[in-house]
Amino acid sequence: MKKSSFFLIIILLFMTKTYSQEIYNVTAENGLNIRKESNLKSEITGKILF
């Protein structure tokens, strides 16, 4: 039981690292469009200017 619990904890820790958010840099001169959904055909709801 201890061994299976240990492996379960290790797997859960690994999963949280692989599915966590990542940081990206945006270098577009005209800013970053904020869209309603995560595809190019969705409506633009805002813009982050630099």
PDB file of N, CA, C and O in Angstrom:
ATOM      1  N   MET A   1       0.813  -1.193   0.000  1.00  0.00           N
ATOM      2  CA  MET A   1       0.000   0.000   0.000  1.00  0.00           C
ATOM      3  C   MET A   1       0.859   1.262   0.000  1.00  0.00           C
ATOM      4  O   MET A   1       0.549   2.226  -0.700  1.00  0.00           O
ATOM      5  N   LYS A   2       1.942   1.256   0.786  1.00  0.00           N
ATOM      6  CA  LYS A   2       2.821   2.417   0.838  1.00  0.00           C
ATOM      7  C   LYS A   2       3.479   2.675  -0.520  1.00  0.00           C
ATOM      8  O   LYS A   2       3.619   3.818  -0.957  1.00  0.00           O
ATOM      9  N   LYS A   3       3.874   1.588  -1.166  1.00  0.00           N
ATOM     10  CA  LYS A   3       4.577   1.728  -2.439  1.00  0.00           C
ATOM     11  C   LYS A   3       3.650   2.304  -3.510  1.00  0.00           C
ATOM     12  O   LYS A   3       4.069   3.170  -4.278  1.00  0.00           O
ATOM     13  N   SER A   4       2.408   1.844  -3.573  1.00  0.00           N
ATOM     14  CA  SER A   4       1.467   2.348  -4.568  1.00  0.00           C
ATOM     15  C   SER A   4       1.093   3.802  -4.273  1.00  0.00           C
ATOM     16  O   SER A   4       0.892   4.583  -5.203  1.00  0.00           O
ATOM     17  N   SER A   5       0.998   4.173  -3.006  1.00  0.00           N
ATOM     18  CA  SER A   5       0.706   5.562  -2.635  1.00  0.00           C
ATOM     19  C   SER A   5       1.854   6.475  -3.042  1.00  0.00           C
ATOM     20  O   SER A   5       1.628   7.585  -3.525  1.00  0.00           O
ATOM     21  N   PHE A   6       3.077   6.014  -2.850  1.00  0.00           N
ATOM     22  CA  PHE A   6       4.250   6.787  -3.237  1.00  0.00           C
ATOM     23  C   PHE A   6       4.267   7.038  -4.743  1.00  0.00           C
ATOM     24  O   PHE A   6       4.512   8.162  -5.180  1.00  0.00           O
ATOM     25  N   PHE A   7       4.012   6.005  -5.535  1.00  0.00           N
ATOM     26  CA  PHE A   7       3.996   6.159  -6.984  1.00  0.00           C
ATOM     27  C   PHE A   7       2.854   7.065  -7.441  1.00  0.00           C
ATOM     28  O   PHE A   7       3.017   7.826  -8.395  1.00  0.00           O
ATOM     29  N   LEU A   8       1.715   6.995  -6.779  1.00  0.00           N
ATOM     30  CA  LEU A   8       0.589   7.859  -7.108  1.00  0.00           C
ATOM     31  C   LEU A   8       0.945   9.323  -6.864  1.00  0.00           C
ATOM     32  O   LEU A   8       0.619  10.186  -7.680  1.00  0.00           O
ATOM     33  N   ILE A   9       1.604   9.602  -5.759  1.00  0.00           N
ATOM     34  CA  ILE A   9       2.016  10.979  -5.463  1.00  0.00           C
ATOM     35  C   ILE A   9       3.024  11.472  -6.485  1.00  0.00           C
ATOM     36  O   ILE A   9       2.931  12.612  -6.940  1.00  0.00           O
ATOM     37  N   ILE A  10       3.975  10.642  -6.849  1.00  0.00           N
ATOM     38  CA  ILE A  10       4.983  11.021  -7.860  1.00  0.00           C
ATOM     39  C   ILE A  10       4.303  11.311  -9.200  1.00  0.00           C
ATOM     40  O   ILE A  10       4.639  12.293  -9.861  1.00  0.00           O
ATOM     41  N   ILE A  11       3.371  10.485  -9.598  1.00  0.00           N
ATOM     42  CA  ILE A  11       2.664  10.684 -10.871  1.00  0.00           C
ATOM     43  C   ILE A  11       1.853  11.981 -10.841  1.00  0.00           C
ATOM     44  O   ILE A  11       1.849  12.735 -11.815  1.00  0.00           O
ATOM     45  N   LEU A  12       1.172  12.238  -9.733  1.00  0.00           N
ATOM     46  CA  LEU A  12       0.390  13.474  -9.623  1.00  0.00           C
ATOM     47  C   LEU A  12       1.277  14.711  -9.671  1.00  0.00           C
ATOM     48  O   LEU A  12       0.909  15.707 -10.293  1.00  0.00           O
ATOM     49  N   LEU A  13       2.426  14.665  -9.032  1.00  0.00           N
ATOM     50  CA  LEU A  13       3.360  15.793  -9.088  1.00  0.00           C
ATOM     51  C   LEU A  13       3.873  16.007 -10.503  1.00  0.00           C
ATOM     52  O   LEU A  13       4.017  17.147 -10.943  1.00  0.00           O
ATOM     53  N   PHE A  14       4.147  14.933 -11.214  1.00  0.00           N
ATOM     54  CA  PHE A  14       4.607  15.031 -12.594  1.00  0.00           C
ATOM     55  C   PHE A  14       3.518  15.623 -13.484  1.00  0.00           C
ATOM     56  O   PHE A  14       3.805  16.448 -14.351  1.00  0.00           O
ATOM     57  N   MET A  15       2.270  15.205 -13.276  1.00  0.00           N
ATOM     58  CA  MET A  15       1.158  15.685 -14.099  1.00  0.00           C
ATOM     59  C   MET A  15       0.928  17.179 -13.897  1.00  0.00           C
ATOM     60  O   MET A  15       0.642  17.886 -14.863  1.00  0.00           O
ATOM     61  N   THR A  16       1.044  17.673 -12.672  1.00  0.00           N
ATOM     62  CA  THR A  16       0.827  19.102 -12.446  1.00  0.00           C
ATOM     63  C   THR A  16       1.914  19.928 -13.121  1.00  0.00           C
ATOM     64  O   THR A  16       1.645  21.044 -13.563  1.00  0.00           O
ATOM     65  N   LYS A  17       3.103  19.419 -13.208  1.00  0.00           N
ATOM     66  CA  LYS A  17       4.186  20.147 -13.875  1.00  0.00           C
ATOM     67  C   LYS A  17       3.982  20.160 -15.383  1.00  0.00           C
ATOM     68  O   LYS A  17       4.214  21.187 -16.020  1.00  0.00           O
ATOM     69  N   THR A  18       3.559  19.061 -15.965  1.00  0.00           N
ATOM     70  CA  THR A  18       3.431  18.999 -17.417  1.00  0.00           C
ATOM     71  C   THR A  18       2.202  19.743 -17.930  1.00  0.00           C
ATOM     72  O   THR A  18       2.192  20.181 -19.080  1.00  0.00           O
ATOM     73  N   TYR A  19       1.167  19.896 -17.107  1.00  0.00           N
ATOM     74  CA  TYR A  19      -0.041  20.576 -17.556  1.00  0.00           C
ATOM     75  C   TYR A  19      -0.171  21.986 -16.984  1.00  0.00           C
ATOM     76  O   TYR A  19      -1.240  22.587 -17.093  1.00  0.00           O
ATOM     77  N   SER A  20       0.867  22.522 -16.389  1.00  0.00           N
ATOM     78  CA  SER A  20       0.800  23.869 -15.850  1.00  0.00           C
ATOM     79  C   SER A  20       0.947  24.887 -16.978  1.00  0.00           C
ATOM     80  O   SER A  20       1.360  24.545 -18.086  1.00  0.00           O
ATOM     81  N   GLN A  21       0.608  26.124 -16.686  1.00  0.00           N
ATOM     82  CA  GLN A  21       0.682  27.171 -17.688  1.00  0.00           C
ATOM     83  C   GLN A  21       2.131  27.541 -17.954  1.00  0.00           C
ATOM     84  O   GLN A  21       2.996  27.413 -17.087  1.00  0.00           O
ATOM     85  N   GLU A  22       2.370  27.997 -19.162  1.00  0.00           N
ATOM     86  CA  GLU A  22       3.704  28.425 -19.541  1.00  0.00           C
ATOM     87  C   GLU A  22       3.692  29.913 -19.844  1.00  0.00           C
ATOM     88  O   GLU A  22       2.647  30.472 -20.179  1.00  0.00           O
ATOM     89  N   ILE A  23       4.835  30.553 -19.731  1.00  0.00           N
ATOM     90  CA  ILE A  23       4.959  31.984 -19.997  1.00  0.00           C
ATOM     91  C   ILE A  23       5.540  32.175 -21.396  1.00  0.00           C
ATOM     92  O   ILE A  23       6.555  31.575 -21.749  1.00  0.00           O
ATOM     93  N   TYR A  24       4.881  33.018 -22.179  1.00  0.00           N
ATOM     94  CA  TYR A  24       5.336  33.327 -23.525  1.00  0.00           C
ATOM     95  C   TYR A  24       5.576  34.826 -23.646  1.00  0.00           C
ATOM     96  O   TYR A  24       4.930  35.615 -22.956  1.00  0.00           O
ATOM     97  N   ASN A  25       6.488  35.220 -24.507  1.00  0.00           N
ATOM     98  CA  ASN A  25       6.748  36.622 -24.798  1.00  0.00           C
ATOM     99  C   ASN A  25       6.122  36.976 -26.125  1.00  0.00           C
ATOM    100  O   ASN A  25       6.225  36.214 -27.086  1.00  0.00           O
ATOM    101  N   VAL A  26       5.464  38.140 -26.191  1.00  0.00           N
ATOM    102  CA  VAL A  26       4.857  38.621 -27.429  1.00  0.00           C
ATOM    103  C   VAL A  26       5.704  39.760 -27.951  1.00  0.00           C
ATOM    104  O   VAL A  26       5.986  40.718 -27.232  1.00  0.00           O
ATOM    105  N   THR A  27       6.108  39.652 -29.208  1.00  0.00           N
ATOM    106  CA  THR A  27       6.956  40.687 -29.788  1.00  0.00           C
ATOM    107  C   THR A  27       6.275  41.413 -30.946  1.00  0.00           C
ATOM    108  O   THR A  27       6.951  42.076 -31.733  1.00  0.00           O
ATOM    109  N   ALA A  28       4.959  41.303 -31.066  1.00  0.00           N
ATOM    110  CA  ALA A  28       4.230  41.976 -32.134  1.00  0.00           C
ATOM    111  C   ALA A  28       4.197  43.468 -31.866  1.00  0.00           C
ATOM    112  O   ALA A  28       3.935  43.886 -30.738  1.00  0.00           O
ATOM    113  N   GLU A  29       4.459  44.280 -32.882  1.00  0.00           N
ATOM    114  CA  GLU A  29       4.480  45.733 -32.721  1.00  0.00           C
ATOM    115  C   GLU A  29       3.075  46.312 -32.558  1.00  0.00           C
ATOM    116  O   GLU A  29       2.912  47.364 -31.939  1.00  0.00           O
ATOM    117  N   ASN A  30       2.060  45.642 -33.103  1.00  0.00           N
ATOM    118  CA  ASN A  30       0.701  46.180 -33.060  1.00  0.00           C
ATOM    119  C   ASN A  30      -0.108  45.660 -31.876  1.00  0.00           C
ATOM    120  O   ASN A  30      -1.300  45.957 -31.791  1.00  0.00           O
ATOM    121  N   GLY A  31       0.477  44.907 -30.974  1.00  0.00           N
ATOM    122  CA  GLY A  31      -0.216  44.452 -29.769  1.00  0.00           C
ATOM    123  C   GLY A  31      -0.713  43.020 -29.871  1.00  0.00           C
ATOM    124  O   GLY A  31      -0.367  42.279 -30.792  1.00  0.00           O
ATOM    125  N   LEU A  32      -1.538  42.654 -28.891  1.00  0.00           N
ATOM    126  CA  LEU A  32      -2.041  41.291 -28.780  1.00  0.00           C
ATOM    127  C   LEU A  32      -3.562  41.318 -28.757  1.00  0.00           C
ATOM    128  O   LEU A  32      -4.155  41.968 -27.895  1.00  0.00           O
ATOM    129  N   ASN A  33      -4.206  40.615 -29.700  1.00  0.00           N
ATOM    130  CA  ASN A  33      -5.666  40.544 -29.747  1.00  0.00           C
ATOM    131  C   ASN A  33      -6.181  39.549 -28.723  1.00  0.00           C
ATOM    132  O   ASN A  33      -5.633  38.457 -28.572  1.00  0.00           O
ATOM    133  N   ILE A  34      -7.240  39.934 -28.019  1.00  0.00           N
ATOM    134  CA  ILE A  34      -7.919  39.051 -27.072  1.00  0.00           C
ATOM    135  C   ILE A  34      -9.198  38.578 -27.750  1.00  0.00           C
ATOM    136  O   ILE A  34     -10.013  39.398 -28.175  1.00  0.00           O
ATOM    137  N   ARG A  35      -9.382  37.269 -27.855  1.00  0.00           N
ATOM    138  CA  ARG A  35     -10.534  36.707 -28.561  1.00  0.00           C
ATOM    139  C   ARG A  35     -11.479  35.994 -27.612  1.00  0.00           C
ATOM    140  O   ARG A  35     -11.094  35.602 -26.510  1.00  0.00           O
ATOM    141  N   LYS A  36     -12.729  35.827 -28.051  1.00  0.00           N
ATOM    142  CA  LYS A  36     -13.749  35.158 -27.250  1.00  0.00           C
ATOM    143  C   LYS A  36     -13.442  33.676 -27.067  1.00  0.00           C
ATOM    144  O   LYS A  36     -13.672  33.121 -25.992  1.00  0.00           O
ATOM    145  N   GLU A  37     -12.928  33.039 -28.101  1.00  0.00           N
ATOM    146  CA  GLU A  37     -12.557  31.625 -28.066  1.00  0.00           C
ATOM    147  C   GLU A  37     -11.129  31.474 -28.560  1.00  0.00           C
ATOM    148  O   GLU A  37     -10.515  32.443 -29.007  1.00  0.00           O
ATOM    149  N   SER A  38     -10.612  30.288 -28.480  1.00  0.00           N
ATOM    150  CA  SER A  38      -9.208  30.062 -28.847  1.00  0.00           C
ATOM    151  C   SER A  38      -9.049  29.607 -30.288  1.00  0.00           C
ATOM    152  O   SER A  38      -8.384  28.606 -30.556  1.00  0.00           O
ATOM    153  N   ASN A  39      -9.657  30.339 -31.220  1.00  0.00           N
ATOM    154  CA  ASN A  39      -9.422  30.070 -32.642  1.00  0.00           C
ATOM    155  C   ASN A  39      -9.411  31.386 -33.404  1.00  0.00           C
ATOM    156  O   ASN A  39      -9.903  32.399 -32.906  1.00  0.00           O
ATOM    157  N   LEU A  40      -8.857  31.376 -34.603  1.00  0.00           N
ATOM    158  CA  LEU A  40      -8.686  32.610 -35.374  1.00  0.00           C
ATOM    159  C   LEU A  40      -9.994  33.178 -35.909  1.00  0.00           C
ATOM    160  O   LEU A  40     -10.055  34.362 -36.240  1.00  0.00           O
ATOM    161  N   LYS A  41     -11.035  32.366 -36.001  1.00  0.00           N
ATOM    162  CA  LYS A  41     -12.311  32.829 -36.552  1.00  0.00           C
ATOM    163  C   LYS A  41     -13.217  33.457 -35.496  1.00  0.00           C
ATOM    164  O   LYS A  41     -14.271  33.991 -35.841  1.00  0.00           O
ATOM    165  N   SER A  42     -12.836  33.406 -34.225  1.00  0.00           N
ATOM    166  CA  SER A  42     -13.688  33.953 -33.169  1.00  0.00           C
ATOM    167  C   SER A  42     -13.577  35.476 -33.117  1.00  0.00           C
ATOM    168  O   SER A  42     -12.641  36.065 -33.657  1.00  0.00           O
ATOM    169  N   GLU A  43     -14.542  36.091 -32.461  1.00  0.00           N
ATOM    170  CA  GLU A  43     -14.636  37.547 -32.377  1.00  0.00           C
ATOM    171  C   GLU A  43     -13.531  38.117 -31.488  1.00  0.00           C
ATOM    172  O   GLU A  43     -13.222  37.561 -30.434  1.00  0.00           O
ATOM    173  N   ILE A  44     -12.941  39.230 -31.925  1.00  0.00           N
ATOM    174  CA  ILE A  44     -11.925  39.934 -31.118  1.00  0.00           C
ATOM    175  C   ILE A  44     -12.654  40.789 -30.095  1.00  0.00           C
ATOM    176  O   ILE A  44     -13.478  41.629 -30.457  1.00  0.00           O
ATOM    177  N   THR A  45     -12.352  40.579 -28.816  1.00  0.00           N
ATOM    178  CA  THR A  45     -13.040  41.327 -27.769  1.00  0.00           C
ATOM    179  C   THR A  45     -12.202  42.452 -27.199  1.00  0.00           C
ATOM    180  O   THR A  45     -12.736  43.329 -26.519  1.00  0.00           O
ATOM    181  N   GLY A  46     -10.921  42.454 -27.453  1.00  0.00           N
ATOM    182  CA  GLY A  46     -10.054  43.515 -26.929  1.00  0.00           C
ATOM    183  C   GLY A  46      -8.666  43.421 -27.503  1.00  0.00           C
ATOM    184  O   GLY A  46      -8.371  42.554 -28.326  1.00  0.00           O
ATOM    185  N   LYS A  47      -7.808  44.333 -27.054  1.00  0.00           N
ATOM    186  CA  LYS A  47      -6.441  44.370 -27.549  1.00  0.00           C
ATOM    187  C   LYS A  47      -5.526  44.887 -26.439  1.00  0.00           C
ATOM    188  O   LYS A  47      -5.855  45.857 -25.756  1.00  0.00           O
ATOM    189  N   ILE A  48      -4.391  44.242 -26.267  1.00  0.00           N
ATOM    190  CA  ILE A  48      -3.386  44.702 -25.313  1.00  0.00           C
ATOM    191  C   ILE A  48      -2.306  45.408 -26.115  1.00  0.00           C
ATOM    192  O   ILE A  48      -1.612  44.790 -26.922  1.00  0.00           O
ATOM    193  N   LEU A  49      -2.171  46.708 -25.885  1.00  0.00           N
ATOM    194  CA  LEU A  49      -1.172  47.497 -26.606  1.00  0.00           C
ATOM    195  C   LEU A  49       0.141  47.530 -25.833  1.00  0.00           C
ATOM    196  O   LEU A  49       0.159  47.386 -24.611  1.00  0.00           O
ATOM    197  N   PHE A  50       1.243  47.720 -26.564  1.00  0.00           N
ATOM    198  CA  PHE A  50       2.560  47.796 -25.921  1.00  0.00           C
ATOM    199  C   PHE A  50       3.027  49.225 -25.995  1.00  0.00           C
ATOM    200  O   PHE A  50       4.117  49.543 -25.518  1.00  0.00           O
TER     201      PHE A  50
END
